[in-house]
């Protein structure tokens, strides 16, 4: 059963890897391309459609490394600690930097400075999720013995 948890975690981790890079390179830069008169409606459309494909998996990727430490297979401690620490980084960036900016954009409309901050402040989250995926790959290699 412990390998099953690692498999589920791996699927989530790699899903999030694709999501975060798509957001960083495509979605967030597109925010600047939307006209001011359509911006609030555009942002609401975006936020109404992301809960099940972005928000829930995102928060799961921040929190599940702790459960994996207890229920997953035995891996080197540094892998577990790194995975948990990177999840905390993603959570802090999301709650402290990204969500407030999304709220302002949705409430007040297009703001080039806020969009630039959203993109810039998302880089630590992009890095943390990328590193989580790398650590997860190393966990898989460790557990399966594939080299």
Secondary structure as the mmCIF struct_conf table of DSSP 4:
data_model
#
loop_
_struct_conf.conf_type_id
_struct_conf.id
_struct_conf.beg_label_comp_id
_struct_conf.beg_label_asym_id
_struct_conf.beg_label_seq_id
_struct_conf.end_label_comp_id
_struct_conf.end_label_asym_id
_struct_conf.end_label_seq_id
HELX_RH_AL_P HELX_RH_AL_P1 UNK A 2 UNK A 22
HELX_RH_PI_P HELX_RH_PI_P1 UNK A 23 UNK A 27
HELX_RH_AL_P HELX_RH_AL_P2 UNK A 28 UNK A 31
TURN_TY1_P TURN_TY1_P1 UNK A 32 UNK A 33
BEND BEND1 UNK A 34 UNK A 34
TURN_TY1_P TURN_TY1_P2 UNK A 36 UNK A 38
HELX_RH_AL_P HELX_RH_AL_P3 UNK A 39 UNK A 49
HELX_RH_PI_P HELX_RH_PI_P2 UNK A 51 UNK A 55
HELX_RH_AL_P HELX_RH_AL_P4 UNK A 56 UNK A 71
BEND BEND2 UNK A 72 UNK A 72
HELX_RH_AL_P HELX_RH_AL_P5 UNK A 77 UNK A 93
HELX_RH_PI_P HELX_RH_PI_P3 UNK A 94 UNK A 98
HELX_RH_AL_P HELX_RH_AL_P6 UNK A 99 UNK A 108
HELX_RH_AL_P HELX_RH_AL_P7 UNK A 112 UNK A 144
#
